[in-house]
């Protein structure tokens, strides 16, 4: 398969693992954006930006998470002059995406069991391919249905993100863990890498 030489994926770590680093440390983000422009000639105002994070309720307080979900709902352009960017959470952590690539059933696993589950089932990132990505998208949609969401708007995903967040917080209170759900497939849909027909 021939690649597109104009397509680039740049992965940048945040200053720390706390979600509030997006909100509190705008200087850090500005420095990154400046570096991207000066070194790579990338204008961050005209590219899709995604913030991929684990829903860690211990290090990421609910009020900060909820606020950022409401503000970061579009990868290219947000309301009220907010920076472009779409915040996508994995409940409870990134292993949810790995599992959803390979598993067709699992929606409930306690966080402490996830790494073991991935290892025991030999689910490896280097085995992810276009077919497993489709499975991850199907599993994401199943998870959204469990949250009572039957449709969503990629141009303003914040409303859906908040509904998922509130439902997952209810799951956490009642079951003591989150339902397994990764929203990383939203990025693939938003970029038209995966299309629904």
C-alpha positions as CSV (number, residue, x, y, z in Angstrom):
1,X,0.0,0.0,0.0
2,X,1.5,3.3,-1.0
3,X,1.6,6.0,1.6
4,X,0.7,9.7,1.4
5,X,3.9,11.7,1.6
6,X,1.8,14.7,2.8
7,X,0.4,12.8,5.8
8,X,2.3,12.9,9.1
9,X,1.6,11.6,12.5
10,X,3.4,13.3,15.3
11,X,3.1,11.9,18.8
12,X,4.1,14.3,21.7
13,X,4.1,13.4,25.3
14,X,2.5,15.9,27.7
15,X,4.6,17.5,30.4
16,X,3.2,15.0,32.9
17,X,0.6,12.3,33.1
18,X,-2.0,14.5,34.7
19,X,-4.8,15.6,32.4
20,X,-4.7,19.1,33.9
21,X,-1.4,19.6,32.1
22,X,-3.5,20.5,29.0
23,X,-5.4,23.1,30.9
24,X,-2.8,24.5,33.3
25,X,0.3,24.5,31.2
26,X,-0.5,26.4,28.1
27,X,3.1,27.6,27.9
28,X,4.2,24.0,27.4
29,X,1.7,23.5,24.6
30,X,2.6,26.8,23.0
31,X,6.3,25.8,23.1
32,X,5.4,22.5,21.4
33,X,3.3,24.3,18.7
34,X,6.1,26.8,18.1
35,X,8.6,24.0,17.7
36,X,6.4,22.2,15.3
37,X,6.1,25.3,13.2
38,X,9.8,26.3,13.3
39,X,11.4,22.9,12.9
40,X,8.8,21.1,10.8
41,X,6.8,23.9,9.2
42,X,3.5,22.5,10.6
43,X,0.8,25.0,11.3
44,X,-1.1,23.6,14.2
45,X,-4.1,25.7,13.4
46,X,-4.7,23.7,10.3
47,X,-4.1,20.1,11.4
48,X,-6.1,17.6,13.3
49,X,-5.0,17.4,17.0
50,X,-6.0,14.6,19.3
51,X,-5.4,14.4,23.1
52,X,-5.4,10.7,24.0
53,X,-5.7,10.0,27.7
54,X,-6.5,7.3,30.2
55,X,-9.5,7.9,32.4
56,X,-7.6,7.7,35.7
57,X,-9.9,9.0,38.3
58,X,-7.1,9.1,40.9
59,X,-4.7,11.4,39.1
60,X,-7.3,13.2,36.9
61,X,-10.0,14.8,39.0
62,X,-13.6,14.6,37.6
63,X,-14.0,18.4,37.4
64,X,-10.9,18.9,35.3
65,X,-11.8,16.0,33.1
66,X,-15.4,17.2,32.6
67,X,-14.3,20.7,31.8
68,X,-11.7,19.6,29.2
69,X,-14.2,17.2,27.6
70,X,-16.7,20.1,27.2
71,X,-14.0,22.3,25.6
72,X,-12.1,19.9,23.4
73,X,-14.7,18.4,21.1
74,X,-13.3,19.0,17.6
75,X,-9.9,18.1,16.2
76,X,-9.7,21.1,13.9
77,X,-11.8,23.9,15.4
78,X,-13.5,24.4,18.8
79,X,-16.0,26.9,19.9
80,X,-15.3,30.1,21.8
81,X,-11.8,30.5,20.5
82,X,-10.5,27.3,22.2
83,X,-7.5,25.6,20.8
84,X,-8.2,22.9,18.3
85,X,-8.1,19.5,19.6
86,X,-10.3,16.5,20.5
87,X,-9.9,14.8,23.8
88,X,-10.4,11.1,23.6
89,X,-10.4,8.9,26.8
90,X,-9.9,5.3,27.2
91,X,-11.8,3.8,30.2
92,X,-10.0,2.9,32.3
93,X,-6.7,2.9,30.4
94,X,-4.9,2.4,27.0
95,X,-5.1,-1.4,27.4
96,X,-8.8,-1.0,26.6
97,X,-7.9,-0.1,23.0
98,X,-5.5,-3.1,22.6
99,X,-8.2,-5.5,24.0
100,X,-10.9,-4.0,21.7
101,X,-8.8,-4.8,18.7
102,X,-8.8,-8.5,19.4
103,X,-11.7,-9.3,21.7
104,X,-15.3,-9.5,20.5
105,X,-17.0,-9.9,23.9
106,X,-15.2,-8.2,26.8
107,X,-16.6,-5.0,28.2
108,X,-16.1,-5.5,31.9
109,X,-12.6,-6.0,33.5
110,X,-11.2,-4.5,36.6
111,X,-8.3,-2.2,35.8
112,X,-5.8,-4.2,37.8
113,X,-6.6,-7.3,35.6
114,X,-6.1,-5.5,32.2
115,X,-2.3,-5.9,31.8
116,X,-2.6,-9.6,32.8
117,X,-5.5,-10.1,30.4
118,X,-3.6,-8.6,27.5
119,X,-0.5,-10.7,28.3
120,X,-2.5,-13.9,28.9
121,X,-4.3,-13.5,25.6
122,X,-1.2,-12.5,23.7
123,X,-2.8,-9.3,22.5
124,X,0.1,-7.3,21.1
125,X,0.2,-3.9,19.5
126,X,2.4,-5.1,16.6
127,X,-0.4,-7.5,15.7
128,X,-2.9,-4.7,15.1
129,X,-4.0,-4.4,11.5
130,X,-6.9,-3.1,9.4
131,X,-9.2,-6.0,10.4
132,X,-8.5,-5.6,14.2
133,X,-9.0,-1.8,13.9
134,X,-12.5,-2.5,12.5
135,X,-13.1,-4.8,15.4
136,X,-12.0,-2.0,17.8
137,X,-14.5,0.3,16.1
138,X,-17.3,-2.3,16.5
139,X,-16.4,-2.8,20.1
140,X,-16.3,1.0,20.7
141,X,-19.8,1.3,19.2
142,X,-21.0,-1.5,21.5
143,X,-19.6,0.4,24.4
144,X,-21.3,3.6,23.3
145,X,-24.6,1.7,23.1
146,X,-24.1,0.4,26.7
147,X,-23.8,4.1,27.6
148,X,-27.1,4.8,25.9
149,X,-25.5,6.5,22.9
150,X,-26.9,5.5,19.5
151,X,-25.5,8.4,17.4
152,X,-22.8,11.0,17.7
153,X,-21.5,14.1,15.9
154,X,-17.8,14.1,14.9
155,X,-18.0,17.9,14.4
156,X,-18.8,18.4,18.1
157,X,-18.0,15.2,20.0
158,X,-18.0,17.0,23.3
159,X,-21.6,16.2,24.0
160,X,-21.0,12.5,23.4
161,X,-17.8,12.6,25.5
162,X,-19.7,14.1,28.4
163,X,-22.5,11.5,28.2
164,X,-19.9,8.7,28.2
165,X,-18.0,10.3,31.0
166,X,-21.2,10.7,33.2
167,X,-22.3,7.1,32.4
168,X,-18.8,5.7,33.2
169,X,-18.8,7.6,36.5
170,X,-22.1,5.9,37.4
171,X,-20.5,2.5,36.4
172,X,-17.6,3.3,38.7
173,X,-19.8,4.2,41.6
174,X,-22.0,1.1,41.3
175,X,-19.5,-1.5,40.1
176,X,-16.3,-0.1,41.4
177,X,-14.7,-0.1,38.0
178,X,-15.3,1.4,34.5
179,X,-16.8,-0.5,31.6
180,X,-14.0,-1.3,29.1
181,X,-14.2,1.4,26.4
182,X,-11.6,3.1,24.2
183,X,-12.6,6.1,22.1
184,X,-9.4,6.0,20.0
185,X,-11.5,4.7,17.1
186,X,-13.2,8.1,17.0
187,X,-9.9,9.5,15.7
188,X,-9.9,6.9,12.9
189,X,-13.4,7.8,11.9
190,X,-12.7,11.6,12.2
191,X,-9.7,11.2,9.8
192,X,-11.8,9.0,7.4
193,X,-9.3,6.2,7.9
194,X,-12.4,4.1,8.8
195,X,-15.7,5.0,7.2
196,X,-19.1,3.7,8.1
197,X,-21.4,2.8,5.2
